[in-house]
Amino acid sequence: MKLIIRPKRGFGRIEVDLPDELAEKIKTLSKRYAVSEKKVLEIVLSGSFKEPKGDVKRLENEVRELEKKVSKLEKEWAPLRYKAYGVSEDNKILAIELNALLAENSQLKRFLRKKVERNLELRKLIQYYLR
């Protein structure tokens, strides 16, 4: 594997031939940590790689267990979300029907020449459910 280092500005570059063993290690590290080979080389050359303080295998197992719990909770939550959506749609339909009944009621009161009462709180509540 041939490593070419170019400056950000200007001319010049450094070319280094890496042994096949080292190139294979870089490839395995990039696959293991799901990063590009370029990023692995940057970390190695800058010396910013840190050894983990804890037990990596144990932490990976904990992550897998937590992922299983998350998927289980998502499976339980999906039907609830679907039911909540259905209830929300029912509320919208009822709000539309209530709005129509209020309009009809006010028209009938006008026809009978009775006092029309405007219930602003009820109208605000209907607008809330229509959103």
N, C-alpha and C positions, 0 to 999 in steps of 0.2 A: 504494500500500500504506500502510495506516495502522498506525503503531507506537504501542502503549499500554504505558506502564511504570507498574506499580503497586508501592507499597511492600509489604514483607512484613507490616508492622503498621500499623495506623492507616488514615486516609483520605487521599485525594488521589491524583492520577495525572497523568502527563505524556503528552500525545498529540502525535505528530509525523507529518506526512504525508511519506512517502518518495517520491522520484521513481521513475518506472517503471523507469528504467535501473538504479538501485540495487537495487530489488526483484528485478529479473531476475538481477543479479549474486549476490544473496543466495540465490536459488533454485538457481542453477547451482552455487554453492559447497556448498550443502546436499546436492545430488545427487552432486556430485563426491566429497565426503568422507563421504557416507552418514551425515549427522547432520541433526538437525531444524533448521528455519529459526530457531527460538528459540535453539538452541545457537550457531548462527553469529552471531546478533546479540549474544549474551552475550560471545562471544570478541572480537568487534569493539569493543563498548563498553568492555570491561574492558581491552583492549589486551594480552591475553595471547597473541595470535597471534604465532608465531615463524616466521621464514623458515627453511627447511631449510638445513642447512650443506652437505650433499652434493648430488649430482645426483639429483633425484627420479626422473627417467625411468630412469636406470641402476639405481637401487634397485628401482623397480617391475619392471624386467626381471629382476633377480636374484630377486625374490620369485616371479615367474612360473616361472622355471627351477627354483627350489627346490620349488614346488608340484608341478611335473611330476615331479621326482625322488621326492617323497613319494608321489604316486599310483602311480608305477612300483613303489616298494618295497612299498606296500600290496598291489598286485596279486601280487607275489611272496610276500608274507607270508601271504595268505589261504589258499592251499592247505596251507601248513605248519601253520597254526593248525587247519585242519580235520583234518589227519592227527594232530596232537597230541591233539585231542579224541577221535578214534577210538581212539588208543592208550590214553588215559586211561580210556575206557569199557571197553576190553578188560582193562585192569588191574583195574578194579572187578569185572568178571565172574570173572576168575581168582582174585581174593581171596575172593569168595563161595564159589567151588568149593573152594578150598583150606581155607577155614574149615569147610565141610561135611565134607570128607575128614578133617580133624583130629578133628572131633566123632565121626565114624563110627569112626575108629581108636581113640579113647579108649573108646568104648562096647564095641568088640570086645575091647579089653584087659581091661575090667572083666568082660566075659562069661567070658573065659578066666582070670580072676583073676590077671592079671599086673599089675606095677607100672605105673601111669599117670604118664608124665612130662609135666610142664607146661613148655612152651617159651614163656616170656614174651616173649622178643625176637621170635619169629616172630609171636606174637599182636599185638604192637605194630606190626609191619610190616604185618600184615593190616589193622589198624585205620587205619593211615596211607593205604593204598590205597582203603579204603572211603569215606574222606572226599572 
